[in-house]
Amino acid sequence: MNSQVIHPMVKLQRKVSSLLASNLVKPTDKIWKIAFLYGDDWDYWKTELEDFGFSTHDPIKELLMVESWVDD
């Protein structure tokens, strides 16, 4: 059996994609907009995003364009 661990940022991308598909956010909305949906977990996600060079003022579409998440 070969199981793979999914990077947490991939999980975040999938959740944000779902929000986009549900029309709760738009690709041009700023990343900070998803903070309202993550509540207490937002500090963790904000740090993760910043570690990958994102700002909360970047558009959501930039987060969704990442094809590979590699921790340095």
N, C-alpha and C positions, 0 to 999 in steps of 0.2 A: 504494500500500500504506500502510495507516494502522496503525502499531503503538503501543501504549500501554505505558508503563512502570508496573509495579505497585509501589505503595508498599511498602517493606519491612515495615511494620506489618500490611499486608494479608496478606503471606506468613506472618507470625507467627500472625495470627488463623487462617489456614487450617490451619497445622500444629497449633495448639492445638485447633481444632475436630476435627481428625482424631484427636488424642489422646482427646478427649472421646467421640467415636464408638466408639473402641476400648476404652472403659471404663478407660483408664489413669489418667485424672483425672476428677474430678467438678466440676460447675459451682460448687459451694460451696468447693472446695479453694482455697487461697491461691495467688496467682501464683508465689510463690517455689518452689512444688513443681515447676514446669517447668524450674527452674534445673538440676536433676539431669540433664535430658535434653539440655541445651545445652552443658554442660561449659565449655570454654575460651571459647565465644562468649557466655556468659551476661553478662559485664561489658558487652558492647555492648548486648544486649537490655535489661538492667536500666537502663542510661542512657537508652535510647530510651523505655522505659516511663515513667521518671521525668520525662522531658522532656514527656510528654503528661499528666502529673499523676497517674500511677498509683503506688501503693506496692506493694511485694512482699507486703504483707499484705491487699491487696484480693482479693476472690473472682474466680476466673477468669471467671465469667459477666459481670462488668463489662467485661473486656477484649473479650469476644465481642459485647457489645451496641453497640460503636462502629460507626457506619455509614459514617463518612468520616474519613479521616486527612489533615489539612491541616497542613503545616509552617508555622509563623509566622516 
